[in-house]
Amino acid sequence: MIDLNRYRREWLRSPRADLLSGLVVALALIPEAIAFSIIAGVDPKVGLYASFSIAVITAIFGGRPAMISAATAATAVLMGTLVREHGLDYLLAATILAGVIQIAAGALNLGQIMRFVSKSVMTGFVNALAILIFLAQLPELDPRHVPMLTYPLVALALAIIYLFPRLNRTIPSPLVAILVLSALTIGLGLTEVHTVADMGALPDQLPSFLIPNVPLTFETLRIILPYSVAVAVVGLLESLMTQQIVDEMTDTSSDRQQECYGQGIANFATGFIGGMAGCAMIGQSVINVRSGGRGRLSTFFAGIMLLVFCVILGDLVGRIPMPALVAIMIMVSVGTFSWSSLGALRTQPRSSSVVMLATVAFVVLTHNLAIGVLVGVLLSGIFFAGKIARLTEITSRLDTAHGLRTYFVKGQIFFASVEDFNRAFDFREPLERVVIDLTHAHIWDISSVAALDRAMAKFRANGTEVKLVGLNAASETIIEKLSEDAPATGH
């Protein structure tokens, strides 16, 4: 249930700062939306319309105020093959279906999977995206393709971005950098400097409602479903991780389930105005927060101004020099990277360092967020299981008068600890009775039940009576369900 008072505060908490930060984000979104359209193999207006639509809709329905969602590289790279083989209409249909899948994920509250993403994976994710953001600027810094004047302009923009806040913190310094460099290049006639217009043509009309021209058949579903699932999963993963980062940056909490709904509604609606799928953008979200954006108004205004800049002020916006936007993205890259994590490599557990570095490596090498995060989560799980398995302890006490040995099991018995569990028993020892005391242990899975069955079977094969004691209710239940030979138990 939405708290209307809180929702109202999320819109009106800092309107002036939100409007200014939204303005900066809108300008920075234009070249990125064009670039992502090129990656997907579609006209620039597809990415620009998507960025407008997704930003506006997630501002209204999303769960994280001040987070910027738009067309992204993470989703664009997944669509290229579909566009090449089947065309734009299938991309739009896949975008709509991806939205439906994300809405279903919200209904199932799948946003809670973020609880299984460790701090090391989050740090790796942030560092990898910082590296990718910087690498994305290199084409605009390549001396073979840009004039030498680019470098002093980028340096000037960076100086403004970092030094202007010492004079005035009311106006976002990235906006000042854009205005100053635009005035310089236009006023001095520096036509050789790359501009936004060099990235691609801006649309000159508003988006209109359309229905993708695809046959409503199972064959169409077979074609688009794999792409839709991939886009939905990657989009939600990046959005939920960016949401957590913005939570930390602003020291506030947000609603993961609502964000799933917001992303799904945005993608569903975007497909009907000719836009491609998108998700949250960590780079633009960092720009927004660092420029003072805190409320939903900042995201909403960014989307509206993006459309205004393209349709109404296209000629003027097209003359913005790329060095200004490159400098802003470098600032984002530097600010996003967790520099403290480098020093922590010497002090934190080696397993944490391996998880963080593996996440960075796989995201950067594959340019696929899902693969990198999946590798990080798997490694975290493996290291955690190994650590818990090492905490398992088995001791024993012999009662020679009664030919009885009691084994005391302490810890978690599961697939990673069953090998040590099996080695702890001496099956050749001549005994009348064996008691396995599980008072301080817990049986978790079929592997541990099978190991227990095997131990008891070996004791019985040697003529030794075996008894289990101390089982908690959960362990007793799983043994009754999974044991091939329900053992004798006692309390």
C-alpha positions as CSV (number, residue, x, y, z in Angstrom):
1,M,0.0,0.0,0.0
2,I,1.5,3.4,-1.0
3,D,1.9,6.0,1.7
4,L,0.4,9.1,0.0
5,N,2.1,11.5,2.4
6,R,5.5,10.0,1.8
7,Y,4.8,9.9,-2.0
8,R,3.9,13.6,-1.9
9,R,7.1,14.4,0.0
10,E,9.2,12.5,-2.5
11,W,7.9,14.9,-5.2
12,L,8.2,18.1,-3.3
13,R,11.1,17.7,-0.9
14,S,13.6,20.0,-2.9
15,P,12.0,21.2,-6.2
16,R,14.7,23.8,-7.0
17,A,17.6,21.4,-6.7
18,D,15.6,18.6,-8.5
19,L,14.9,20.9,-11.5
20,L,18.5,21.9,-11.8
21,S,19.8,18.4,-11.5
22,G,17.2,17.1,-13.9
23,L,18.4,19.7,-16.4
24,V,22.0,18.4,-16.2
25,V,20.9,14.8,-16.5
26,A,18.7,15.5,-19.6
27,L,21.7,17.0,-21.4
28,A,24.0,14.1,-20.4
29,L,21.3,11.6,-21.5
30,I,21.2,12.7,-25.2
31,P,24.5,11.4,-26.5
32,E,24.2,8.2,-24.4
33,A,20.7,7.5,-25.7
34,I,22.0,8.0,-29.3
35,A,25.0,5.7,-28.6
36,F,22.8,3.0,-27.2
37,S,20.5,3.2,-30.2
38,I,23.6,2.6,-32.4
39,I,24.5,-0.4,-30.3
40,A,21.1,-1.9,-30.8
41,G,21.1,-1.1,-34.5
42,V,18.2,1.2,-34.5
43,D,17.5,4.9,-35.4
44,P,18.6,7.4,-32.6
45,K,15.1,8.4,-32.0
46,V,14.3,4.9,-30.6
47,G,16.7,5.4,-27.8
48,L,15.8,9.0,-27.2
49,Y,12.0,8.3,-27.1
50,A,12.8,5.4,-24.7
51,S,14.9,7.5,-22.4
52,F,12.1,10.1,-22.2
53,S,9.4,7.6,-21.6
54,I,11.2,5.4,-19.1
55,A,12.5,8.4,-17.0
56,V,9.0,9.9,-16.8
57,I,7.2,6.7,-16.0
58,T,9.7,5.4,-13.4
59,A,9.5,8.8,-11.7
60,I,5.8,8.2,-11.2
61,F,5.7,4.5,-10.5
62,G,9.2,3.5,-9.4
63,G,10.4,2.7,-5.9
64,R,13.5,4.9,-5.8
65,P,13.3,8.7,-6.0
66,A,16.2,10.4,-7.8
67,M,17.3,7.3,-9.6
68,I,17.5,7.8,-13.3
69,S,16.2,5.1,-15.7
70,A,16.5,5.3,-19.5
71,A,17.8,3.4,-22.5
72,T,21.0,1.6,-21.4
73,A,23.9,-0.3,-22.9
74,A,23.1,-3.3,-20.7
75,T,19.8,-3.8,-22.5
76,A,20.8,-2.5,-25.9
77,V,23.5,-5.1,-26.4
78,L,20.9,-7.8,-25.9
79,M,18.7,-6.5,-28.7
80,G,21.2,-6.2,-31.5
81,T,20.7,-9.7,-32.9
82,L,16.9,-9.5,-32.7
83,V,16.9,-6.2,-34.7
84,R,19.3,-7.6,-37.4
85,E,17.3,-10.8,-37.9
86,H,13.7,-9.6,-37.5
87,G,13.6,-5.8,-37.5
88,L,12.4,-3.0,-35.2
89,D,8.9,-4.2,-34.7
90,Y,10.1,-7.3,-33.0
91,L,12.3,-5.2,-30.7
92,L,9.2,-3.2,-29.7
93,A,7.2,-6.4,-29.1
94,A,10.1,-7.8,-27.0
95,T,10.2,-4.6,-25.0
96,I,6.5,-4.9,-24.2
97,L,6.9,-8.5,-23.1
98,A,9.9,-7.7,-21.0
99,G,7.8,-5.1,-19.2
100,V,5.1,-7.8,-18.5
101,I,7.8,-10.1,-17.1
102,Q,9.1,-7.4,-14.8
103,I,5.6,-6.6,-13.5
104,A,5.2,-10.3,-12.8
105,A,8.5,-10.2,-10.9
106,G,7.2,-7.4,-8.8
107,A,4.0,-9.3,-8.1
108,L,6.2,-12.3,-6.9
109,N,8.4,-9.9,-4.9
110,L,11.5,-11.2,-6.6
111,G,13.3,-8.0,-5.6
112,Q,14.2,-9.7,-2.4
113,I,16.9,-11.7,-4.2
114,M,19.1,-8.7,-3.6
115,R,19.6,-10.0,-0.1
116,F,21.9,-12.7,-1.6
117,V,24.2,-10.2,-3.2
118,S,27.2,-9.6,-0.9
119,K,29.0,-6.4,-0.3
120,S,32.0,-7.7,-2.3
121,V,29.8,-8.3,-5.3
122,M,28.3,-4.8,-4.9
123,T,31.7,-3.2,-4.7
124,G,32.8,-5.2,-7.8
125,F,29.7,-4.1,-9.7
126,V,30.3,-0.4,-8.8
127,N,34.0,-0.6,-9.8
128,A,33.3,-2.4,-13.0
129,L,30.6,0.1,-14.1
130,A,33.0,3.0,-13.2
131,I,35.6,1.4,-15.5
132,L,33.1,0.8,-18.3
133,I,31.9,4.4,-18.0
134,F,35.4,5.7,-18.5
135,L,36.2,3.3,-21.3
136,A,33.0,4.5,-23.1
137,Q,34.6,8.0,-23.3
138,L,37.8,6.9,-25.0
139,P,36.4,7.2,-28.6
140,E,35.9,10.9,-27.9
141,L,39.5,11.1,-26.6
142,D,41.2,9.2,-29.4
143,P,43.7,11.5,-31.1
144,R,43.1,9.8,-34.4
145,H,39.5,11.0,-34.5
146,V,39.3,14.1,-32.4
147,P,41.2,17.5,-32.7
148,M,43.9,18.3,-30.2
149,L,41.7,21.1,-28.9
150,T,39.5,18.4,-27.3
151,Y,42.0,17.8,-24.5
152,P,42.3,21.4,-23.1
153,L,38.5,21.7,-23.3
154,V,38.0,18.4,-21.3
155,A,40.6,19.7,-18.8
156,L,38.7,23.0,-18.5
157,A,35.4,21.3,-18.0
158,L,36.9,19.1,-15.3
159,A,38.4,22.1,-13.6
160,I,34.9,23.8,-13.6
161,I,33.2,20.7,-12.3
162,Y,35.6,20.3,-9.3
163,L,36.4,23.9,-8.5
164,F,33.1,25.8,-9.1
165,P,31.4,24.2,-6.0
166,R,34.0,26.2,-3.9
167,L,32.4,29.4,-5.2
168,N,28.8,28.3,-5.5
169,R,27.0,25.2,-4.5
170,T,23.5,26.3,-5.6
171,I,24.1,25.7,-9.3
172,P,25.3,22.3,-10.3
173,S,28.9,22.5,-11.6
174,P,28.3,20.1,-14.5
175,L,25.6,22.5,-15.9
176,V,28.1,25.4,-15.6
177,A,30.7,23.3,-17.5
178,I,28.2,22.7,-20.3
179,L,27.2,26.3,-20.6
180,V,30.8,27.6,-20.5
181,L,32.2,25.2,-23.1
182,S,29.2,25.7,-25.3
183,A,29.7,29.5,-25.1
184,L,33.4,29.1,-25.9
185,T,33.0,26.8,-28.9
186,I,30.1,28.7,-30.4
187,G,31.6,32.2,-29.6
188,L,35.1,31.3,-31.0
189,G,33.8,29.4,-33.9
190,L,35.6,26.1,-32.9
191,T,33.7,24.1,-35.5
192,E,36.3,21.2,-35.5
193,V,35.3,20.2,-32.0
194,H,32.8,17.3,-31.9
195,T,29.3,18.2,-30.9
196,V,26.1,16.3,-29.9
197,A,24.8,16.6,-33.4
198,D,27.8,14.6,-34.7
199,M,26.5,11.6,-32.7
200,G,23.3,11.4,-34.7
201,A,20.1,13.2,-35.8
202,L,17.8,14.4,-33.1
203,P,14.0,13.7,-33.5
204,D,12.0,16.7,-34.6
205,Q,8.5,15.4,-33.6
206,L,6.8,14.0,-30.5
207,P,6.5,10.2,-30.2
208,S,3.1,8.8,-31.2
209,F,1.2,5.6,-30.1
210,L,1.8,2.6,-32.2
211,I,1.3,-1.1,-32.1
212,P,4.2,-3.3,-33.2
213,N,3.5,-4.8,-36.6
214,V,4.1,-8.4,-35.7
215,P,1.8,-11.4,-36.1
216,L,0.2,-12.5,-32.8
217,T,1.3,-16.1,-33.1
218,F,3.3,-18.6,-31.0
219,E,6.1,-18.3,-33.5
220,T,6.4,-14.6,-32.7
221,L,6.4,-15.5,-29.0
222,R,9.1,-18.1,-29.6
223,I,11.3,-15.5,-31.3
224,I,11.0,-12.7,-28.7
225,L,10.7,-14.6,-25.5
226,P,14.4,-15.3,-25.0
227,Y,15.3,-11.7,-25.6
228,S,12.5,-10.4,-23.3
229,V,13.5,-12.7,-20.5
230,A,17.2,-11.6,-20.8
231,V,16.2,-7.9,-20.9
232,A,13.9,-8.3,-18.0
233,V,16.4,-10.1,-15.8
234,V,19.4,-7.8,-16.7
235,G,17.3,-4.7,-16.4
236,L,15.9,-5.6,-13.0
237,L,19.4,-6.7,-11.8
238,E,21.0,-3.5,-12.8
239,S,18.1,-1.4,-11.5
240,L,18.0,-3.1,-8.1
241,M,21.7,-2.8,-7.6
242,T,21.7,0.9,-8.7
243,Q,18.8,1.4,-6.3
244,Q,20.9,0.0,-3.5
245,I,23.8,2.3,-4.4
246,V,21.5,5.4,-4.4
247,D,20.0,4.3,-1.1
248,E,23.5,4.4,0.3
249,M,24.5,7.7,-1.3
250,T,21.4,9.4,0.0
251,D,21.2,7.5,3.3
252,T,17.5,6.7,2.6
253,S,15.5,3.5,2.0
254,S,13.4,2.6,-1.0
255,D,10.9,-0.1,-2.2
256,R,12.4,-2.9,-4.3
257,Q,9.0,-4.4,-5.2
258,Q,7.7,-1.0,-6.3
259,E,10.8,-0.6,-8.4
260,C,10.1,-3.9,-10.2
261,Y,6.6,-2.6,-11.0
262,G,7.9,0.8,-12.1
263,Q,10.5,-0.7,-14.5
264,G,7.9,-3.1,-15.9
265,I,5.3,-0.5,-16.5
266,A,7.9,1.8,-18.1
267,N,9.1,-0.8,-20.5
268,F,5.6,-2.0,-21.3
269,A,4.5,1.5,-22.2
270,T,7.7,2.4,-24.0
271,G,7.2,-0.3,-26.5
272,F,4.0,1.3,-27.7
273,I,5.6,4.7,-28.5
274,G,8.5,3.2,-30.6
275,G,11.1,3.0,-27.8
276,M,13.5,0.3,-26.8
277,A,13.8,-1.4,-23.4
278,G,15.9,0.2,-20.6
279,C,16.6,0.2,-16.9
280,A,18.3,2.2,-14.2
281,M,21.6,4.0,-15.1
282,I,24.2,4.2,-12.3
283,G,26.2,6.9,-14.1
284,Q,23.2,9.2,-14.7
285,S,21.9,8.5,-11.2
286,V,25.2,9.5,-9.7
287,I,25.1,12.7,-11.8
288,N,21.6,13.4,-10.5
289,V,22.5,12.8,-6.8
290,R,25.8,14.7,-6.9
291,S,24.0,17.6,-8.6
292,G,21.5,17.8,-5.7
293,G,18.6,15.7,-7.0
294,R,16.7,13.9,-4.3
295,G,13.1,13.6,-5.3
296,R,11.0,12.1,-8.1
297,L,10.7,15.5,-9.7
298,S,14.4,15.3,-10.8
299,T,13.8,12.1,-12.8
300,F,10.6,13.4,-14.2
301,F,12.0,16.7,-15.3
302,A,15.1,15.0,-16.8
303,G,12.7,13.0,-19.1
304,I,10.6,15.9,-20.0
305,M,13.6,18.2,-20.7
306,L,15.2,15.5,-22.8
307,L,12.2,15.5,-25.1
308,V,12.1,19.4,-25.1
309,F,15.8,19.6,-26.0
310,C,15.4,17.1,-28.8
311,V,12.1,18.3,-30.4
312,I,12.1,22.0,-29.7
313,L,15.7,23.0,-29.0
314,G,17.3,20.4,-31.2
315,D,19.5,22.8,-33.2
316,L,20.8,24.4,-30.0
317,V,21.4,21.2,-28.1
318,G,23.1,19.7,-31.1
319,R,25.9,22.4,-30.8
320,I,26.8,21.3,-27.2
321,P,30.5,20.2,-27.4
322,M,31.2,16.6,-26.6
323,P,34.2,17.5,-24.4
324,A,31.8,18.9,-21.8
325,L,29.8,15.7,-21.6
326,V,32.9,13.6,-21.7
327,A,34.2,15.5,-18.7
328,I,31.0,15.0,-16.8
329,M,31.1,11.2,-17.4
330,I,34.8,11.1,-16.3
331,M,33.7,12.9,-13.1
332,V,31.0,10.2,-12.7
333,S,33.5,7.4,-13.3
334,V,36.0,8.8,-10.7
335,G,33.2,9.4,-8.2
336,T,31.6,6.0,-8.7
337,F,34.7,3.9,-8.3
338,S,35.3,2.7,-4.7
339,W,38.9,3.8,-4.2
340,S,38.8,2.5,-0.7
341,S,38.3,-1.0,-2.0
342,L,41.9,-1.0,-3.4
343,G,43.3,-0.5,0.1
344,A,41.0,-3.0,1.5
345,L,42.5,-5.7,-0.7
346,R,45.4,-6.0,1.8
347,T,43.2,-6.2,4.9
348,Q,39.9,-7.9,4.0
349,P,39.6,-11.7,3.8
350,R,41.1,-13.1,0.6
351,S,37.8,-14.6,-0.4
352,S,36.1,-11.2,-0.4
353,S,38.9,-9.8,-2.6
354,V,38.6,-12.7,-5.0
355,V,34.8,-12.1,-5.3
356,M,35.2,-8.4,-5.9
357,L,38.0,-8.8,-8.5
358,A,36.1,-11.6,-10.3
359,T,33.0,-9.5,-10.5
360,V,35.0,-6.6,-12.0
361,A,36.8,-8.8,-14.5
362,F,33.7,-10.6,-15.8
363,V,31.6,-7.4,-16.1
364,V,34.4,-5.5,-17.9
365,L,35.4,-8.4,-20.2
366,T,31.9,-9.4,-21.2
367,H,30.2,-6.0,-20.9
368,N,27.4,-8.1,-19.4
369,L,26.3,-7.1,-15.9
370,A,24.3,-10.3,-15.4
371,I,27.3,-12.6,-16.0
372,G,29.6,-10.7,-13.7
373,V,27.2,-10.5,-10.9
374,L,26.3,-14.2,-11.3
375,V,29.9,-15.2,-11.1
376,G,30.3,-13.0,-8.0
377,V,27.2,-14.4,-6.3
378,L,28.3,-18.0,-7.1
379,L,31.8,-17.4,-5.7
380,S,30.3,-15.8,-2.6
381,G,28.1,-18.9,-2.1
382,I,31.0,-21.3,-2.6
383,F,33.3,-19.4,-0.1
384,F,30.5,-19.1,2.4
385,A,29.6,-22.8,2.2
386,G,33.3,-23.7,2.6
387,K,33.6,-21.4,5.7
388,I,30.5,-22.9,7.3
389,A,31.6,-26.5,6.5
390,R,34.9,-25.8,8.4
391,L,33.0,-24.9,11.5
392,T,31.5,-28.4,11.7
393,E,33.1,-30.3,14.7
394,I,32.7,-34.0,15.7
395,T,34.0,-35.4,18.9
396,S,33.4,-38.7,20.7
397,R,33.4,-40.4,24.1
398,L,33.9,-44.1,24.8
399,D,32.0,-46.0,27.6
400,T,34.1,-49.2,27.8
401,A,31.9,-50.7,30.4
402,H,28.9,-50.8,28.1
403,G,30.7,-51.0,24.8
404,L,29.2,-47.7,23.9
405,R,30.7,-44.8,21.9
406,T,28.8,-41.5,21.7
407,Y,29.6,-39.1,18.8
408,F,28.8,-35.4,19.4
409,V,28.1,-33.5,16.2
410,K,28.3,-29.7,16.3
411,G,27.6,-27.4,13.4
412,Q,25.8,-27.4,10.0
413,I,25.6,-30.7,8.1
414,F,25.1,-30.1,4.4
415,F,26.7,-31.0,1.0
416,A,30.0,-29.2,1.8
417,S,30.5,-30.8,5.2
418,V,29.4,-34.4,4.6
419,E,33.0,-35.5,3.6
420,D,34.4,-34.5,7.0
421,F,31.2,-36.0,8.6
422,N,31.8,-39.4,7.1
423,R,35.5,-39.4,8.0
424,A,34.8,-38.8,11.7
425,F,33.4,-42.3,12.3
426,D,35.4,-45.4,13.0
427,F,33.3,-48.2,11.6
428,R,35.8,-50.9,12.4
429,E,35.8,-50.3,16.1
430,P,34.2,-53.3,18.0
431,L,31.2,-51.8,19.8
432,E,27.8,-52.9,20.9
433,R,26.1,-49.6,20.6
434,V,26.8,-46.2,18.9
435,V,24.9,-43.0,19.7
436,I,25.1,-40.0,17.4
437,D,24.2,-36.9,19.3
438,L,22.9,-34.1,17.0
439,T,21.7,-31.7,19.7
440,H,24.0,-29.0,18.5
441,A,23.8,-29.8,14.8
442,H,21.4,-29.2,12.0
443,I,20.6,-31.4,9.0
444,W,20.1,-29.3,5.8
445,D,19.8,-31.3,2.6
446,I,19.6,-34.6,0.8
447,S,23.4,-34.9,0.8
448,S,23.6,-34.8,4.6
449,V,20.7,-37.2,5.0
450,A,22.4,-39.6,2.6
451,A,25.6,-39.3,4.6
452,L,23.7,-40.1,7.8
453,D,22.1,-43.1,6.2
454,R,25.4,-44.4,4.9
455,A,27.1,-44.1,8.4
456,M,24.2,-45.9,10.1
457,A,24.2,-48.6,7.5
458,K,27.9,-49.3,7.9
459,F,27.6,-49.5,11.7
460,R,24.7,-51.9,11.4
461,A,26.6,-54.0,8.8
462,N,29.2,-54.5,11.5
463,G,26.6,-55.6,14.0
464,T,26.5,-52.3,16.0
465,E,23.3,-50.9,17.2
466,V,22.9,-47.2,16.2
467,K,20.7,-44.5,17.7
468,L,20.2,-40.8,16.8
469,V,19.5,-38.4,19.6
470,G,19.0,-34.7,19.9
471,L,17.4,-34.0,16.5
472,N,15.6,-30.7,16.3
473,A,12.2,-30.7,14.7
474,A,13.4,-29.4,11.3
475,S,16.2,-32.0,11.0
476,E,13.8,-34.8,12.1
477,T,11.3,-33.7,9.4
478,I,13.8,-33.7,6.6
479,I,15.2,-37.1,7.6
480,E,11.7,-38.6,7.7
481,K,11.1,-37.2,4.2
482,L,14.4,-38.1,2.5
483,S,15.9,-41.0,4.4
484,E,15.8,-44.3,2.5
485,D,15.9,-46.1,5.9
486,A,14.2,-44.0,8.6
487,P,16.7,-44.3,11.5
488,A,15.9,-45.0,15.1
489,T,15.8,-41.8,17.0
490,G,15.6,-40.8,20.6
491,H,15.4,-37.6,22.7
